[in-house]
């Protein structure tokens, strides 16, 4: 996926990107996906590639 390649190029881990198509009427699904993504990002920990950039 192009976005993931761009993320690698700028020093971000591609696993930090998730693209989902969810309707505004699917509130429960939005919450579920947000929780899953939050857990995924927390499991990855800090982005070590960007730690020295200020």
N, C-alpha and C positions, 0 to 999 in steps of 0.2 A: 504494500500500500504506500502511496506517495507520501502521505503525512508521516508515517513511521520512518521512512527514509530521511525525510527532512528533519525529524526529531533527532535521529542519530547524527546527522550532519552538524547540528547546532549543539550537540552534547547532552541531549536528553534521552533517557531510556525509553524505547518504543512501548514498553509495557505500561507506561503511564498514560497512554492514549487509548480511549475507547469511544467509538462512534456508534450511537444507537439512534434509530428512528422511532420516536415515541410521540404519540398524539397528546395534546394538552388535556384531552379527556381521560387519559389513562394515569390519573394521579397516583394510584397505588403502585403502578409499574415504575413510575418516575422515582418514587421513594425507594423501591426495591433496588433499582439499578444504582441509585446514588449510594445506598448502603454497601452494595457489593463492590463498587468502585473505591469507596473509602477504605474498605477492608483490604482491597488489593494494593492500594497505594501505601497504606500503613505497613503491610507485609514487606513491601519493597524497601521501606525505610527511606532515609534521606537520599537525595540524588547526589551521589558521590562525585559524579562528573562535573557538577557545577559548584562544589563546595568552596573552591578557591576564587570564584568569580565574584567581584564586588563592584 
